[in-house]
Amino acid sequence: MRIELRRGGYAAAADTKGGELVSFRDEQGTEYIWGGSPSSWTGQNPHLFPVVGSLADGRVAVNGKHYEMARHGFARQSEFTVAEQGADYAVLELRDSPETLAQYPFPFLLRVRHQLTDNGFYTQFEVKNPGPGELLFCVGGHTGVNCPLRAGERFEDYRLVFEQEEDAWSIVPSAQGYMSAKREHILDRTDTIALDHAVFDRLDTIIFEGLKSKQVTLRHKDGGRGVRMDFGEFPIVAFWTMSNANAPYICLEPWHGCAAVEGESGELADKPHVIRLAPGGEKVLRYNVEVCGE
């Protein structure tokens, strides 16, 4: 089910399939969220839960027992229910079920709030532990943004600009999509990455852990409108577009968790940045997206 949202000159839409925000348009009608395409990527803005990235051999272990789960978890393929709804927001909810328990042996409540603001929107994850034992999970965003945003522009006309100058190395994924020990010096005492499809053809994903910056802006080199994401408490931020496809989008991805690390134990409890919730506990994480520039 599609839910239409409006605030001021902004219009958006959320979908109960995957609980995603699948459209965000400004007062000029510019669409910011990628619409999906079989030729490059059918996704739009999926939620990564209860794992982020690829699992080793497609399995995760909990206390020594293995469970099969798809890349990025099951939330993105699940049907959410509407918990709350207003003119400019929707709260979508996913609970454990026999289908989720077969992949992930934890009772849970995941609430996702999409809220329009005066200059954009935020997406908030609220995870609660209704069970009698500790809840382990990872969570992340994967917002596909149209790039270029306007006709006549090119992907390579755009830049990712961080709020601070950084000296940071990207984690280079392995051929299987795992986190390897290999690094590439992407931010060499600068705040800017010039987008280039050739870089993604080679690296697949640019992944930074522990940046000083908490914000990144996608904007045209000559100005005009762009978007700024505040990824707040998320310890990892990643950038992806389909390799060897010259695809017209870039995904801005705040992660609390990551793909399998080469040589890891496979236990969910050992994954980097896994979140642990005691019975009755809850964790709230939010990322903000705002329109910026002319």
C-alpha positions in Angstrom: 0.0 0.0 0.0 1.3 3.4 -0.9 0.9 6.3 1.5 1.1 9.9 0.2 2.7 12.6 2.4 2.8 16.3 2.1 4.3 19.3 3.9 4.6 22.8 2.5 5.8 22.4 -1.1 7.2 18.9 -0.5 5.4 15.7 -1.5 6.5 12.1 -0.7 5.3 8.6 -0.7 5.9 5.6 1.6 5.1 2.0 0.7 4.2 -0.8 3.2 6.2 -3.2 1.0 9.6 -2.9 2.6 8.5 0.0 4.7 10.3 2.4 2.4 10.1 6.0 1.5 9.9 5.6 -2.3 9.4 9.1 -3.5 10.4 12.6 -2.4 9.7 15.7 -4.6 10.3 19.3 -4.0 8.0 22.2 -4.9 9.5 22.3 -8.4 8.5 18.6 -8.9 12.1 17.4 -8.9 12.2 13.7 -7.8 15.1 12.9 -5.5 14.6 9.2 -4.8 15.6 6.7 -7.5 12.7 4.9 -9.0 14.3 1.5 -9.6 15.1 -0.1 -12.9 15.6 -3.8 -14.0 18.6 -2.6 -16.0 20.7 -1.4 -13.1 18.9 -1.8 -9.7 15.3 -2.6 -8.9 15.6 -1.2 -5.3 14.9 2.3 -4.2 15.4 3.0 -0.5 15.5 -0.3 1.4 16.0 -0.8 5.1 18.8 -3.1 6.1 17.7 -5.3 9.0 18.6 -7.4 11.0 21.9 -7.6 9.1 23.8 -5.2 6.9 25.5 -6.5 3.8 26.4 -10.1 2.7 26.7 -12.9 5.2 29.5 -15.5 4.8 28.0 -18.3 2.7 24.6 -16.7 3.2 24.4 -17.8 6.8 24.6 -16.3 10.3 25.2 -18.1 13.5 23.4 -17.6 16.8 24.9 -19.6 19.7 26.4 -22.0 17.2 23.3 -22.6 15.2 23.2 -21.4 11.6 20.4 -19.6 9.9 20.2 -18.7 6.2 19.4 -15.1 5.4 19.5 -13.0 2.3 21.9 -10.1 1.8 20.9 -7.0 3.9 18.3 -9.1 5.8 14.6 -9.6 5.3 13.0 -6.3 6.2 13.3 -5.0 2.6 11.2 -7.8 1.3 8.7 -7.8 4.1 5.2 -6.3 4.3 5.0 -3.7 7.0 1.8 -2.5 8.7 0.7 1.1 9.3 1.1 1.9 13.0 0.5 5.7 12.7 -0.2 8.1 9.9 -0.6 11.8 9.5 -0.5 14.4 6.7 3.3 14.6 6.8 4.4 11.3 8.4 3.9 7.6 8.5 5.1 5.0 11.0 5.4 1.5 9.6 5.9 -1.5 11.7 7.4 -5.0 11.4 7.2 -7.7 14.0 8.6 -11.2 14.2 6.7 -14.0 12.6 7.2 -17.7 11.8 8.9 -16.6 8.6 11.4 -14.3 10.3 12.0 -16.7 13.2 13.1 -19.3 10.7 15.9 -17.0 9.6 16.5 -15.0 12.8 15.6 -16.5 16.2 14.6 -13.3 18.0 11.3 -11.7 18.8 11.5 -8.0 17.8 9.6 -4.9 17.0 10.9 -2.6 14.2 9.2 0.7 13.7 10.3 3.0 10.9 9.1 6.6 10.9 9.2 8.7 7.7 8.7 12.4 8.7 8.7 15.3 6.3 10.4 18.4 7.6 10.5 22.0 6.5 13.4 21.3 4.2 13.5 17.5 3.7 12.7 14.4 5.6 14.1 12.0 8.2 13.9 8.3 8.6 14.0 6.9 12.1 14.5 3.3 13.2 13.1 2.3 16.5 13.9 -1.3 17.5 12.4 -2.8 20.7 13.1 -6.1 22.4 9.8 -7.8 23.6 11.5 -11.1 24.3 13.0 -12.7 27.4 16.6 -12.7 26.2 19.1 -10.4 24.6 18.3 -9.1 21.1 21.1 -8.8 18.6 20.8 -6.8 15.4 22.3 -4.5 12.8 20.4 -1.8 11.0 21.1 0.6 8.2 19.7 2.8 5.4 20.3 2.5 1.6 18.7 5.7 0.1 19.0 5.8 -3.7 19.3 9.4 -4.9 18.9 10.4 -8.5 22.2 11.5 -9.8 22.1 13.6 -12.0 19.0 15.4 -10.6 18.4 17.5 -13.8 18.3 16.9 -17.5 21.5 17.6 -19.3 23.7 16.8 -16.4 26.1 13.9 -15.9 26.8 11.6 -12.9 30.4 12.9 -13.1 29.2 16.5 -12.6 28.4 15.7 -9.0 30.5 15.7 -5.8 30.2 14.2 -2.4 31.3 16.9 0.1 31.8 16.2 3.8 31.4 18.7 6.6 35.0 18.4 7.6 38.3 17.7 5.8 39.1 14.0 6.1 42.1 11.8 5.8 40.2 8.5 5.4 40.7 5.1 3.7 37.8 3.2 2.2 37.3 -0.4 3.1 37.5 -2.4 -0.1 35.0 -5.2 -0.4 36.1 -8.6 -1.6 34.7 -10.2 -4.7 32.1 -11.9 -2.5 31.1 -8.6 -1.0 32.8 -9.2 2.4 34.8 -6.6 4.3 38.5 -7.3 3.5 41.7 -6.0 5.0 42.4 -4.0 1.8 42.1 -0.2 1.9 42.1 2.6 -0.6 43.0 6.2 0.3 39.9 8.0 -1.0 39.9 11.1 1.2 43.5 12.4 1.2 43.2 15.5 3.5 40.1 16.8 1.6 36.4 17.1 2.1 35.4 16.2 -1.5 35.0 13.1 -3.7 34.3 13.7 -7.4 31.9 11.1 -8.5 33.2 8.8 -11.3 31.6 5.6 -12.5 35.0 4.1 -13.1 35.7 4.2 -9.3 32.6 2.2 -8.6 33.3 -0.2 -11.5 36.6 -1.0 -9.7 35.6 -0.8 -6.0 31.8 -1.5 -6.1 31.2 0.3 -2.8 33.0 3.2 -1.0 32.9 2.4 2.8 34.1 4.7 5.5 34.2 3.8 9.2 34.7 6.4 12.0 34.7 9.7 10.0 34.9 13.0 11.9 32.1 14.3 9.7 28.5 13.5 10.4 27.1 15.0 7.3 27.7 14.6 3.6 26.3 16.7 0.7 25.6 15.5 -2.8 25.8 18.5 -5.1 26.6 19.6 -8.7 30.1 21.0 -9.1 28.6 24.3 -10.4 25.9 24.7 -7.7 22.2 24.2 -7.9 20.1 22.0 -5.7 21.4 18.9 -4.0 20.8 16.9 -0.8 22.6 16.7 2.5 22.5 13.7 4.7 23.2 13.8 8.4 24.0 10.2 9.4 24.4 11.1 13.1 25.2 8.1 15.3 25.8 5.6 12.5 29.5 4.6 12.7 29.8 3.6 9.0 28.7 5.5 5.9 28.9 3.9 2.5 28.2 5.0 -1.1 27.2 2.7 -3.9 25.9 2.6 -7.5 25.7 -0.5 -9.7 29.1 -1.2 -11.2 29.5 -1.4 -15.0 26.0 0.1 -15.6 26.6 3.8 -15.8 23.5 4.0 -13.6 22.0 7.5 -12.8 21.8 7.2 -9.1 24.1 7.1 -6.0 23.1 5.4 -2.7 23.8 7.2 0.5 24.0 4.5 3.2 24.3 4.9 7.0 25.2 1.6 8.6 25.2 0.3 12.2 26.8 -3.0 11.2 28.5 -4.3 8.1 28.9 -7.3 5.8 30.8 -10.4 6.8 34.5 -9.7 7.7 37.0 -12.1 6.1 38.0 -14.7 8.6 35.1 -13.9 11.1 33.5 -16.4 13.4 30.1 -16.1 11.7 28.4 -15.4 15.0 26.0 -12.5 14.9 27.3 -11.5 18.4 30.8 -11.0 17.0 29.9 -8.7 14.1 31.3 -5.2 14.1 28.8 -2.6 15.5 26.2 -5.2 16.3 23.6 -3.7 18.7 22.6 -5.5 21.9 19.3 -4.9 23.6 18.3 -6.3 27.0 14.8 -7.5 27.4 12.4 -4.5 27.3 15.1 -2.3 25.8 14.9 -0.1 22.7 17.3 1.6 20.3 16.5 4.7 18.2 18.6 5.8 15.3 17.8 8.5 12.7 19.2 9.9 9.5 18.1 13.2 8.1 18.0 14.3 4.5 17.5 17.9 3.4 17.4 19.8 0.2 20.2 22.3 -0.1 21.5 24.9 -2.6 19.7 27.0 -5.0 
